[in-house]
Amino acid sequence: MNSLSADDRAQVLQDATTQFWKHIVPIVWIAFAIHILLFGLFLFLHVPVLLAANALSILVYVVCLRAIASGRLQTAGMLLSLEILGHAIVATWMVGWDSNFYFYLFFLVPIIAFSFQNAPLRRRGLSLAIMVVAVGGYALRRETGVATAIGDGLTEAFGIGNALTAVALLLHATYLSVRFTLSMQLQLFHTAHRDSLTSLYTRRRVLQRLRQIGTERQAAATAIVLLDVDHFKQINDRHGHDFGDLVLQRVADSIAACVRGTDIAARWGGEEFLVLMPSTTVLEARQVADRVLAHIREHAGQVEGAGLTVTATLAVAALQPGEAFRDALIRADQLLYQGKEAGRDRVMPTNA
């Protein structure tokens, strides 16, 4: 089943929005600091309207940061959106279109997109407001600049300063957005391809890697190691499933400690594990399997001071050129069965 329920979608959206706000909090603090500097400047220039506007903006940012800290992200998004829209209108009207205060409007796009996915009317209304302020400000640009205390030279300085600051912040915000997107993709990849108990890969990742190396196997050898923990049912029955889970984690740690960076170690199911080894001969795979078994014997049973002896049976098989993975897996499974019949706690060679 690929579709998500309404509750699942809401949870995913909430998690994504929370992570997004964590990434852009530094931008909010920078904007807060900019308004404090502007408050001091307009106090010095004796521009009451802009002084009052910046005082109100500072108050809004204080409330906004508190809302972020308490997890009220829609409230924070609405406050920030209204502040930037209002500030763009007042500052552009008072200082002039060339002051470039409208540049800051573009920071609202990702904020609106993330904060109001479940509130389409607010999202559309705020998006429309951005367009109206930007286009309307341009259409009325010759009517702006009514603050008599701000001359052309200072307006030019505002234009340069706002352009530099807005572009720098926009570049930084873009970097943060890319980092956020990448972190979400990495998290999704980990969730989809890592076993939650052992942190090894899942079957999905093995099969995905097999598709990737499908054409490469014509020229390079590929090996698999199939591993099954010996008498695992007895471990669960005698010590409990929580203890059994700890043993599986220790076995997984042993596998991870012995395989190479190019290998794909996966929990295949239950107490069974598989290692896919591209560009590896049977002899090389056997050497790795021997190391894994020795590590399991030494470390896997050291759980909560129990000092339990844990062993495993391993089978090594090679994927022949053009052979289906399923066929090689069947051969490895047959070898594994033979190893268990022969007494377990060993690495079985292939028939190839």
N, C-alpha and C positions, 0 to 999 in steps of 0.2 A: 504494500500500500504506500503510494508515493505522496498523496495529498496529506496536508496537515489539517488538524482540526482547528476550530476557531481559537480554542484555548492555547494550542501549541503555537499558532501564528502570533497570538498576543504576547506569549512568553518570549518568542524569538525577537519580536520587535522591541519589547521592553529591554531585553538584554543588549541588543544592538544599540539602542538609544542611550542606555547607561554607559556603555563603552565609548560611544561617540563623545558624550559630554565630558568624560574623563580626559579624552584627548584634547578637547578645545578649551578646557578651563584656563590654561595659561593665556590664551587669546583674550578671554574675558578679563583677566587680571590686567593685561596690557592696556585694554580699552579703558578700564577703570582708572589706571594711572594717567592715561592721556587726558581724560576729563578733569582730573585734578589739576593737571598742568594748565589746561584751558581755563579753568576757573580762576587760577591765579593771574593768567594773562588778561582776561576780561575784567578782572577786578582792577588791575593796573590801568587798563584803557578806559575804565568808567563806561562800560556798555551794559546797562542794567538788564536789558532783555536777555542777552547772551549769558550774563552772570547768573541770572535766575534759572535759565535753561540748563546750565552746567551744574548748578546746585541740585536741581531736580534729577539730572542724569546721575550724579554721584549717589544720591539716595536710591535711585532705581538699581544701580549696580550693587549696592550693599544688599538690598533685598534679593536681587537675582542670585548673588553668590550664596546667600543663606538658603535660598530655594534649591540650588544645586546640591549643597551640602546635605540637605534633608531629603533629597531624592525627588523633589517636586519639579520634574524636568519640563513638563508642559508649561507650568507657571513661569519657570525661568526663561523658556523659549518665547513666551508671549511678552514678558517684560522686556527682554532684550530686543525683540522685534519692534515693539512700540517705541522704545527709547531711540533706536537707530533711525527709524522712520521719522519720528518727531524731531530729532536733532538735525537730520539732513534737511528737513523743511525749514526749520527756524534758522539754522546757520547759513544755508544757501540764500534764504531771503534777506538776511541781515548783512552778510559779508559779500555775497555775489556768487554767480555760477562758477566763475573762474577760481573760486576758493577750493573747489573739488571736494567739498564735504559729502557730496552724493556718492563718492567712491565707496564709502563704507556700507552702502546698501547691499553690495554684492556678497558681503559676509553672511547675509541672512538666508541665502539660498540653501546651503546645507543644513542650517539650523532649523529652518521651516520644514525641510524635507524629512528630517529625522524626528522632530518633536511633534509633528501633527499628522502622522500617517493615519491615526485613528480618528482624526478630526478634519475631514476633507473640506468642510466649509471654512474653517479657520485657515487651513493651508491655502485654499484658493483665494480667500479674501486678502491674506497677507501678500501672496504673490501678485495679486492685482494691485495692491497698494504700492509695491516696489515699482511696478511699471508706471503707475500714475505719477508717483513722485519723480522718477527719473525722466520720463518723457515730458511731464508737465513742467518740471524745473527747466528743462532745455527750451521748451516753447516760451517760457516766461523769463528767459535768462536776461533779457534787456531791462526787465522791471525789477531785478534783484539788486542787492547792494545798498540798502537804505540806511545802514549804520553810518552816521556822519563821522564818528571817531575813527573809522577804519578807512584809510586812503588806499590809492591804487597800489602803492608799494607794499603795504602790509597784506593786501589781498593777494598780490603776486606771491608773497612769502607763504601765505596760507596755502595757496594752490600747490606750490612746490613741496611744502612740508606734508600736506595731506596726501599728495600723489605718492611721495616717497614712502610715507608711513603705511598708506593703504596697500600699495603694491607689495611692500615688504611683508606686511601681515598676511596678505592674500597668498603670497608664495609660501609663507610658513604654514598657513592653514591648509594649503594644498598638500604640503609635505606631511602634515599631521593626518590629513584625510587618507593619503596613500598608505601611511604606516598603519592607520586604523583598519583600512580595508585588507591590507596584507595580514595583520594580526588575526582578523576574523577568518580569513581564508586558511591560515595555519591552524587555527583552532578547529575549524570545520574538518580539515584534513585529518587532524589528530583524532577527532571524535569518530570520523568515518572509518579510519584505517588502523586504529590502535585498540587493542583489547583493554577493557576498563580494569580488569584485575591484574594482568601481568605487564601491561604497557608494551607488549610485543605487538607486531602487526597482526592484522586479521586476514582471513582467507581472501577478502576483497583485494587487499594490497598485493598479495602474492599473484593472484590471477591478473591483476592490472600490470604488474611487472612482467609477467609471462607474455602478455600481448606486446609489451614494449620491446622485448628481446626476441620476439618470434622470428624475425628475419635474421637476427644475429646468430641464432643457433645453427645456421647452416655452416658457419665458419668456425664457431667457437663452442667448446664443450660446455655443457650445463649439467650441474649435479643437484640432487636433493638429498637431504637427510631427514628421515622420519623418526620421531622419538616418542616413546610412550613410557610414562612413569610406572615402575613395577609395583604391583600390589597396592595401587592407589585406593581402591575400594576398602581395603583393610585399614588403611590409614584414616580414612573418613569414619569408618565404623568404630574404630577404637578411640580416636582422639577428637572426633567431631569435624564438621564441615569448615568451621573457621580455621582450625588447625590445618586442615587440608588445603585451604586457600593460601595459607602462609607457605606451605610446602611448594605449591605451584608457583608462587612468586619467587621463591628461592631457586627453583628449577629454571624459571625464566631468566633470573639474574645470571645463573651459570651459563646459560646459552648466550645471552647478550655479552658476557665477558669473554667468550671464546670465539665468536664469529667475527668476520672481517667487516669493514665498512661497506663493502660492495654486496654483502649477503643480506637477504631478507629473512629475518627470523620471525615466525608467526606462531600464535596459538591456533592450532588446527581444529581443536574441539575437545572439551573436557580436559583430560590429562595428556592429550596428544599434541605434539608440537612438530613444526616443519620448518626447515631452513632451505631456502632457494639460493643456489650458489652459481650465478652466471660466470662464464669464462673460467670454469673450474673442472679439473679432471677428477676421476674417481679417487685416485690416490690422494690428491690434495683434500678432497672432501672427507676421506677416511681419517686423515690426520686431524682435521678440525673436530670430527665426531669423537675421536679418542680424547681430545682435550676436554670436550664438553662432558663426556662421561666421567672423567677423572675429577672434574670440578664439581659435578653433582654429588659424587660419592663423598667428597670432602666437605662440602658446604651446605647442600640442600637440606640435610636433616637437622642442622643446628638452628632449631626454631624454639624460642622461649625456653632455652636451656634443656630441651628434651633429649638432645643427643641421639635422635632417631637416625637409623641407617636408611638412607634413601638411595635407590639405584634406578637405572633406566635401561631400556633396550632401544638400540638405535639401528637403523638400516640405511645404507647408502645406495643410491641408484643414479644412473646416468640417463639423461634424456638423449636418445639417439636422434641424429638429423632427420627431420621430418616427422618424428614421433609425437603423438599427442601426449600432453602432460598427464592425462588420465591414465594412459597405459603405463607410464613410468611410475605413477603413484601406486597403481595396482601391484606392480612388481615389488616396490618398496614395502608395501603392506604385507605381501606374502613373505618377504624376508623377515619382516618384523615378527610375524607369527611364528616363523621357524626359530627365530631367536628366543622367543618366549618358551617354545616347546623344548628348546635345548637348555633351559635353565635361567634365562633372563640375564640382566646385568652384563651386557656385552654389545659390541658393535658388529653388525652383520655385514659381510662383504657382498658386493653385487655379483650377479652371474655373468656380467658383461666382461 
